[in-house]
Amino acid sequence: MVAGSALLLGAGLGYFVRIPQRAIAAIMALGIMLQQTALKYTATGIAQALLATSPYICPTDRNGDG
């Protein structure tokens, strides 16, 4: 419930208020860092779900063995 509200609040704020590019870049960098941390420390299923929803391409091993 809180996450959904934060998403709507952020979307509304971004639509009506001009946000500096540096602030947007900092928020995106934080999101990428959190995704990479999830890849490192969580179960494979959760990490794959995060990768599937990421707008960025992360290099992977073609053999699938790590």
C-alpha positions as CSV (number, residue, x, y, z in Angstrom):
1,M,0.0,0.0,0.0
2,V,2.8,2.4,0.9
3,A,4.8,1.5,-2.2
4,G,1.9,2.1,-4.5
5,S,1.1,5.4,-2.9
6,A,4.8,6.4,-3.2
7,L,4.7,5.5,-6.9
8,L,1.6,7.6,-7.5
9,L,3.0,10.5,-5.5
10,G,6.3,10.5,-7.4
11,A,4.5,10.3,-10.7
12,G,2.3,13.2,-9.8
13,L,5.3,15.2,-8.5
14,G,7.3,14.5,-11.7
15,Y,4.4,15.6,-13.9
16,F,3.7,18.9,-12.2
17,V,7.1,19.9,-10.8
18,R,10.3,20.4,-12.8
19,I,12.9,18.0,-11.2
20,P,16.6,18.7,-11.9
21,Q,18.4,16.1,-14.0
22,R,21.0,15.5,-11.3
23,A,18.2,14.5,-8.9
24,I,16.7,12.1,-11.4
25,A,20.2,10.6,-12.1
26,A,20.8,10.1,-8.4
27,I,17.5,8.3,-7.9
28,M,18.1,6.1,-10.9
29,A,21.6,5.3,-9.7
30,L,20.2,4.3,-6.3
31,G,17.7,2.0,-8.0
32,I,20.4,0.3,-10.0
33,M,22.6,-0.1,-6.9
34,L,19.6,-1.7,-5.1
35,Q,19.0,-4.1,-8.0
36,Q,22.7,-5.1,-8.1
37,T,22.6,-5.7,-4.3
38,A,19.6,-7.9,-4.8
39,L,21.4,-9.9,-7.4
40,K,24.3,-10.4,-5.0
41,Y,22.5,-11.3,-1.8
42,T,19.1,-12.7,-2.6
43,A,17.7,-16.0,-4.0
44,T,18.0,-16.4,-7.8
45,G,14.2,-16.2,-8.4
46,I,14.0,-12.7,-6.8
47,A,17.1,-11.5,-8.6
48,Q,15.7,-12.7,-12.0
49,A,12.4,-11.0,-11.3
50,L,14.3,-7.7,-10.7
51,L,16.3,-8.1,-13.8
52,A,13.2,-8.8,-15.9
53,T,11.6,-5.5,-14.7
54,S,14.8,-3.5,-15.1
55,P,15.0,-1.0,-18.0
56,Y,18.8,-1.6,-18.2
57,I,20.7,-4.5,-19.8
58,C,23.0,-6.4,-17.4
59,P,25.6,-8.7,-18.8
60,T,25.2,-12.3,-17.9
61,D,27.2,-15.5,-18.4
62,R,26.1,-17.2,-21.6
63,N,26.7,-20.7,-20.2
64,G,24.3,-20.1,-17.3
65,D,26.8,-21.5,-14.7
66,G,27.4,-18.3,-12.9
